Amino acid sequence: MAEGKREFTRRSERIEELVSRVENCGDLATRAVAKELLQTVLELHGIALERILDAVAELPQGDAALVTIAGDDLVSGVLSLHDIHPVDVEIRVQAALETTRPYLKSHGGDVELSAIEDGVVHVRLQGSCGSCSGSTETLKNAVEAAVYGAAPEVTAVVPESMPARPHSDLVILRAS
């Protein structure tokens, strides 16, 4: 499965690179045609994938087949891209958080899903992870990676238990 995530990530990065090159093209007409072509191909693929999912869902044991299909990281990423993933985002996020629990518990903490609103996942770090100075890194490295891997359509992961730290422009100079 990790291979599927790497493949999805590699291909997504290549697509972003090519889209950037199109957006920076000096010829406005060519840029407009290329962007319309990309959008039309994506729409066509999305419609076809949705029809495939609908057909599979109607088969005997179709729900189990959909879960198996969506369990492939590459397929899961593509289905999320088209906003047609058959497994609800909350279920995928909960499963992702579950994978982080052994690591967090080994550090005396835990994580709980608080809410998902407009693509933003709100989590609560509990135990020592909620108050330790490394909790920001814990969230970023463990929880964010797991959530984004399971639900690429998520736009942000926001911790609720950690107090916001004010930004300071204060620079401490030390004599040499």
PEMO-V609990 format. One record per helix or strand of 3 or more residues. SS is the DSSP state (H for helix, E for strand). FROM is the first residue (numbers start at 1). TO is the last residue. If there is no record, write none. Layout:
ss-><SS & SS>
from-><FROM & FROM>
to-><TO & TO>
//
This chain:
ss-><H & H & H & H & H & E & E & H & H & E>
from-><2 & 28 & 62 & 73 & 89 & 109 & 120 & 128 & 135 & 156>
to-><23 & 58 & 70 & 81 & 106 & 117 & 127 & 131 & 150 & 159>
//
